[in-house]
Amino acid sequence: MARVSSTAIVLALLAATAVAFAITEGAKLERSPIAGTDVTPLFSPLGKTTTVAHIRFRLRTAERIEVWIERKGTRVETLLPPRSYRRGARIDLVWNGISSSGLTEPDGVYDPVVKLDRSHRTIVLPSPIRLDTVPPTIHVPQRQYPILSPDGDGHRDTYRVHYTVEEPAHAILSVQGVQVEFTRGQKLAGELVWNGKLHGRPVAPGRYPLYVSAQDRAGNRSKPGLPFGIAQVRYVVLARSRVVVRPGGRFAIRVSTDAPTVHWVLHGRHGDLPRGTLHLRAPKTVGVYRLYVSAAGHAAKCTVVVG
């Protein structure tokens, strides 16, 4: 009799365990009343791109819901007061990260929370939102004085500078307040390039301040600050603008250019010479003449006074 009782007790325990397991598994298989969750993971109210966070989801059943944003368990802002929705309703809410007093909320991680009155459930969506308002810091070598000659001859047509940032970000190069490059990728390091053009056209000879900044994934953009370098754009530059020489005498003038050879014209005579110092002969007649030196479509001139 005792053996039968023991067997009955064991069978009863096994049955109870099976029932509890079935209930547990059924609870696991029960679908969440919220589906299609889409939450902006990162944004900045002060940024250039993603300035608000979107909270989107769909209701699988008819519900009366309330939605709010909280941080570390404390409610920060109510996005949706209690309201009833039909089954399948699509909820689309926006949080701008600004408090009721008009101040930007502190940087950090925030959680969207949905309360379902009919289901007696409060669900913290598994998609936290990071609010980030700190611009990235970018580093480039200082005191850069590059020389460019954007004439398309393959010599010094571009200027390149290496950069690093402290977080993944777009690097930005500006020349005289004009943005000339915005890197496609958001890398920790890379290279910025200027082709010597503004608004699609080669710039005139002169000196051009170079500025650098960066924009992170949240859209925060750092300020350019002071220029990190000055680019000098030149095509053909003569060392002197006036030469005095006796009739038929020889004179020398230095030409600065990145082209390997230059073309010169003086009083009906012309020729090609290697860049550097040009050695020429003056006209034999007393007078004032113009010496023209050109390379890659650009020219410079010098007054030659014979007498």
C-alpha positions in Angstrom: 0.0 0.0 0.0 2.8 2.3 0.9 4.5 1.6 -2.5 1.3 2.5 -4.4 1.0 5.8 -2.5 4.6 6.7 -3.3 4.0 6.0 -7.0 0.8 8.1 -6.9 2.7 11.0 -5.4 5.5 10.8 -8.0 3.0 10.7 -10.8 1.2 13.7 -9.3 4.5 15.7 -9.1 5.3 14.8 -12.7 1.9 16.0 -13.8 2.2 19.3 -12.0 5.6 19.9 -13.4 4.3 19.2 -16.9 1.4 21.6 -16.4 3.8 24.4 -15.1 6.1 23.8 -18.0 3.3 24.1 -20.5 2.1 27.4 -18.8 5.6 28.8 -18.9 6.1 27.9 -22.6 2.7 29.3 -23.5 3.7 32.6 -21.8 6.9 32.6 -23.8 5.0 32.1 -27.1 2.5 34.8 -26.3 3.2 37.6 -28.8 3.9 41.2 -27.5 1.0 43.6 -28.0 3.5 45.9 -29.7 5.0 45.2 -33.1 7.1 47.0 -35.8 9.1 49.0 -33.3 11.3 51.7 -35.0 13.1 54.1 -32.7 15.8 56.7 -33.6 18.9 55.5 -31.8 20.9 58.7 -31.8 20.1 62.4 -32.3 21.1 65.9 -31.3 18.6 68.8 -30.8 21.5 71.2 -31.7 22.7 69.2 -34.7 22.6 69.7 -38.5 20.8 66.4 -39.5 18.9 64.3 -37.0 17.4 66.9 -34.6 14.5 64.8 -33.2 14.0 61.2 -32.2 11.1 59.2 -33.7 9.3 56.5 -31.8 7.1 54.3 -34.0 5.3 51.1 -33.4 2.1 49.2 -34.2 -0.6 47.8 -31.8 -1.6 44.2 -32.3 -4.8 44.6 -30.2 -7.1 47.4 -29.4 -5.6 49.3 -26.5 -5.6 52.4 -24.3 -2.0 53.5 -24.1 0.3 56.1 -22.6 3.8 56.8 -23.9 6.6 58.7 -22.2 10.4 59.1 -22.1 12.3 58.2 -19.0 15.9 58.2 -17.9 17.2 55.9 -15.2 13.6 55.1 -14.2 12.5 58.7 -13.9 9.9 60.1 -16.3 11.3 63.0 -18.4 8.5 63.9 -20.8 5.1 62.5 -21.6 4.8 62.1 -25.4 1.3 60.7 -25.5 -1.3 61.0 -22.7 -3.7 58.1 -22.2 -5.7 57.4 -25.4 -7.5 54.5 -26.9 -6.5 53.0 -30.3 -8.0 50.3 -32.5 -6.3 47.1 -33.3 -3.5 47.6 -35.9 -3.1 51.3 -35.3 0.3 52.8 -36.2 1.7 55.1 -33.5 4.2 57.7 -34.6 5.6 60.0 -32.0 8.5 62.6 -31.9 10.7 63.7 -29.0 12.8 66.8 -29.5 15.0 66.5 -26.4 13.8 69.9 -25.1 12.5 70.2 -21.6 9.3 72.1 -20.7 11.5 75.0 -19.5 13.0 75.2 -23.0 16.4 73.7 -22.1 18.1 70.8 -23.8 18.0 67.7 -21.8 21.4 66.4 -20.5 23.3 64.1 -22.8 22.8 60.4 -22.1 20.6 57.4 -22.8 16.8 57.6 -22.6 14.2 54.9 -22.8 10.7 55.1 -24.5 8.1 53.5 -22.3 4.6 52.3 -23.3 1.8 51.7 -20.8 -1.1 49.5 -21.9 -4.1 50.0 -19.6 -6.2 47.1 -20.9 -3.4 44.6 -20.8 -2.2 45.9 -17.4 1.4 46.1 -18.7 4.1 48.6 -18.9 6.8 48.0 -21.6 10.1 49.6 -21.9 10.9 49.4 -25.6 14.2 47.6 -26.3 15.5 50.5 -28.3 17.2 53.1 -26.2 17.7 56.7 -27.5 21.1 58.4 -27.1 21.0 62.2 -26.9 24.4 63.7 -27.8 25.1 67.4 -28.2 28.9 67.5 -28.0 30.6 68.3 -31.3 33.5 66.1 -32.4 37.1 67.3 -32.1 39.3 67.1 -35.2 43.1 67.3 -35.4 45.3 68.3 -38.4 48.9 69.4 -38.6 49.2 73.1 -37.9 51.1 75.8 -39.8 50.5 74.4 -43.2 51.8 76.6 -46.1 51.1 74.5 -49.3 51.6 75.9 -52.8 49.0 74.9 -55.4 48.8 75.4 -59.2 45.4 74.0 -60.2 46.0 74.2 -63.9 45.4 70.5 -64.7 49.0 69.7 -65.7 49.4 67.1 -63.0 51.9 69.2 -60.9 50.6 70.5 -57.6 47.1 70.5 -58.7 45.8 69.5 -55.3 46.6 69.8 -51.6 46.2 66.9 -49.2 46.2 66.9 -45.4 45.8 64.0 -43.0 43.3 64.3 -40.1 42.1 62.4 -37.0 38.9 62.7 -35.0 38.1 61.4 -31.5 34.9 59.7 -32.7 33.5 58.6 -36.0 32.6 61.8 -38.0 32.6 63.5 -41.3 35.7 65.7 -41.8 35.1 69.1 -43.4 37.6 71.3 -45.2 36.8 75.0 -45.8 38.6 77.6 -47.8 37.8 81.3 -47.2 34.5 80.2 -45.5 33.5 78.0 -48.5 33.1 74.3 -47.8 35.3 72.5 -50.4 35.1 68.9 -49.0 32.7 66.9 -46.8 34.0 63.3 -46.5 31.5 60.7 -47.4 32.5 58.2 -44.6 32.6 58.8 -40.9 36.0 57.6 -40.0 38.5 58.2 -37.2 41.2 59.2 -39.6 41.6 60.0 -43.3 42.7 62.6 -45.8 41.2 65.9 -46.9 41.8 67.2 -50.4 41.5 70.6 -52.0 41.7 70.9 -55.8 42.4 74.6 -55.8 38.8 75.4 -56.9 35.9 77.4 -55.4 32.4 77.0 -56.8 33.8 74.6 -59.4 36.4 77.1 -60.9 40.1 77.4 -60.3 40.8 80.3 -58.0 43.0 83.4 -58.9 46.6 83.6 -57.7 46.8 84.5 -54.0 46.8 83.3 -50.4 43.8 81.3 -49.1 43.2 80.5 -45.4 42.4 76.8 -44.7 39.9 75.7 -42.0 38.9 72.3 -40.7 35.8 71.1 -38.8 33.9 67.8 -38.3 30.3 66.5 -38.0 29.5 63.4 -35.9 26.7 60.8 -36.4 24.3 62.8 -34.2 24.7 65.8 -36.5 26.8 67.9 -34.2 29.3 70.1 -36.1 32.4 71.6 -34.6 33.3 75.3 -35.3 36.2 75.8 -37.7 38.1 78.2 -35.4 41.3 79.7 -36.5 42.9 78.6 -39.9 45.4 75.8 -39.6 47.3 76.9 -42.7 47.5 79.3 -45.6 47.5 77.9 -49.2 49.3 79.9 -51.8 47.9 79.5 -55.3 50.3 80.4 -58.1 50.5 79.6 -61.8 53.4 81.7 -63.2 55.2 84.2 -61.1 58.1 86.4 -62.2 60.7 87.5 -59.6 60.7 91.1 -61.0 58.1 93.3 -62.6 60.7 95.6 -64.3 64.1 95.1 -65.8 66.5 97.8 -67.1 69.1 96.6 -69.6 71.3 98.1 -72.3 70.4 97.6 -76.0 71.1 94.0 -77.0 72.3 93.2 -73.5 71.6 89.9 -71.7 69.5 89.8 -68.6 68.2 87.1 -66.3 64.8 86.8 -64.5 63.6 84.0 -62.3 60.2 82.4 -62.9 58.3 80.3 -60.3 56.0 77.7 -61.7 55.3 74.0 -61.2 55.4 73.4 -65.0 58.6 71.8 -66.2 59.0 74.3 -69.1 57.7 77.8 -69.9 57.1 79.8 -73.1 58.5 83.3 -73.4 57.7 86.2 -75.9 59.7 89.4 -76.2 59.4 91.9 -79.1 58.6 89.4 -81.8 60.9 86.7 -80.5 59.8 83.6 -78.5 61.0 80.3 -77.3 60.7 77.5 -74.7 63.0 77.1 -71.7 63.1 75.0 -68.6 61.6 76.6 -65.5 63.9 78.4 -63.1 66.1 81.3 -64.1 65.5 82.5 -67.7 68.5 84.1 -69.5 67.3 86.3 -72.4 68.7 89.0 -74.7 67.1 92.5 -74.8 66.0 94.1 -78.1 68.7 96.2 -79.8 66.5 99.3 -80.0 65.9 101.7 -77.2 62.4 101.5 -75.8 60.0 99.9 -73.4 58.9 96.3 -74.1 56.8 93.6 -72.5 58.1 90.2 -71.6 55.4 87.5 -71.4 56.1 84.1 -69.8 53.4 81.5 -69.9 52.8 77.9 -68.8 49.7 75.6 -68.8 47.5 78.4 -70.0 48.6 81.0 -67.5 50.9 83.9 -68.0 52.9 86.6 -66.2 54.5 89.8 -67.6 57.5 92.0 -67.0 58.4 95.4 -68.3 61.8 95.5 -70.0 63.3 99.0 -70.3 66.0 99.2 -72.9 68.3 102.3 -73.0 
